[in-house]
């Protein structure tokens, strides 16, 4: 038995939305709910052709705020025993100490 046909666009939209929410294909959902799958599929095809498968939501406004460019990061050049070590403001003192100790031991 094929089931009853979908009678209106509103009903078709409700059925298609319910099928999407259930994670099922339109045909599988229609069979499980006593609706003619071919009828629901025809509505789906027609709605897609018209570009109206999903209700349109109101446009979302996003505020754009200009930002100031970041100041260039400071760079430091450290000479240790003929070797140069370049550091930025984000260096960790313990790491620099270890590096200098390694360089001095060479």
C-alpha positions as CSV (number, residue, x, y, z in Angstrom):
1,X,0.0,0.0,0.0
2,X,1.5,3.3,-1.1
3,X,0.0,5.6,1.6
4,X,-1.8,8.9,1.4
5,X,-0.5,11.6,-0.9
6,X,0.9,14.9,0.4
7,X,-1.8,17.5,-0.1
8,X,-0.2,20.9,0.3
9,X,3.2,22.7,0.2
10,X,2.9,23.3,4.0
11,X,2.4,19.6,4.7
12,X,5.3,18.7,2.4
13,X,7.6,21.2,4.2
14,X,6.6,19.7,7.6
15,X,7.2,16.2,6.4
16,X,10.5,17.0,4.8
17,X,11.7,18.8,7.9
18,X,10.6,15.9,10.1
19,X,12.5,13.5,7.9
20,X,15.6,15.6,8.1
21,X,15.3,15.9,11.9
22,X,14.9,12.1,12.2
23,X,18.0,11.6,10.0
24,X,16.1,9.6,7.5
25,X,15.5,9.8,3.7
26,X,12.2,11.3,2.7
27,X,11.1,7.9,1.3
28,X,12.0,6.0,4.5
29,X,10.3,8.6,6.7
30,X,7.2,8.6,4.4
31,X,6.9,4.8,4.6
32,X,7.1,4.8,8.3
33,X,4.4,7.4,8.6
34,X,1.8,6.1,6.1
35,X,2.6,8.7,3.4
36,X,3.2,8.0,-0.3
37,X,6.9,8.3,-0.8
38,X,6.6,9.2,-4.4
39,X,4.2,12.1,-3.6
40,X,6.6,13.4,-0.9
41,X,9.6,13.0,-3.3
42,X,7.7,15.0,-6.0
43,X,7.1,17.8,-3.6
44,X,10.8,17.7,-2.6
45,X,11.9,17.9,-6.2
46,X,9.5,20.8,-7.0
47,X,10.6,22.7,-3.9
48,X,14.2,22.3,-4.8
49,X,13.6,23.5,-8.3
50,X,12.0,26.6,-6.9
51,X,14.9,27.0,-4.4
52,X,12.5,26.8,-1.5
53,X,13.4,23.7,0.3
54,X,14.2,25.5,3.5
55,X,12.4,28.5,5.0
56,X,14.5,31.6,4.7
57,X,15.7,33.1,8.0
58,X,16.1,36.7,8.7
59,X,19.6,38.1,7.7
60,X,22.1,38.1,10.5
61,X,23.9,41.4,11.2
62,X,27.6,41.2,12.1
63,X,29.3,44.3,13.5
64,X,32.7,44.9,11.8
65,X,35.2,46.8,13.9
66,X,38.4,48.2,12.5
67,X,41.5,47.2,14.2
68,X,44.8,49.0,14.5
69,X,47.8,47.1,13.2
70,X,49.9,45.5,15.8
71,X,53.2,47.1,16.6
72,X,56.1,45.1,15.2
73,X,57.5,42.7,17.8
74,X,60.8,43.8,19.4
75,X,63.8,41.6,18.4
76,X,67.0,41.2,20.4
77,X,70.3,39.9,19.0
78,X,72.6,38.2,21.6
79,X,76.2,37.4,20.7
80,X,77.7,34.5,22.7
81,X,81.1,33.1,21.8
82,X,80.8,33.9,18.1
83,X,77.2,32.6,17.9
84,X,74.2,34.9,17.5
85,X,71.0,34.2,19.3
86,X,67.9,36.1,18.2
87,X,65.1,36.6,20.7
88,X,61.7,38.2,20.8
89,X,59.7,39.8,23.7
90,X,58.1,36.5,24.3
91,X,61.3,34.6,25.4
92,X,61.5,32.7,28.7
93,X,64.5,33.5,30.9
94,X,65.1,29.9,31.9
95,X,65.2,28.8,28.2
96,X,67.7,31.6,27.4
97,X,69.9,30.6,30.3
98,X,70.0,27.0,29.2
99,X,70.8,28.0,25.6
100,X,73.7,30.3,26.7
101,X,75.1,27.5,28.9
102,X,75.0,25.1,26.0
103,X,76.7,27.7,23.7
104,X,79.4,28.5,26.3
105,X,80.2,24.8,26.7
106,X,81.0,24.4,23.0
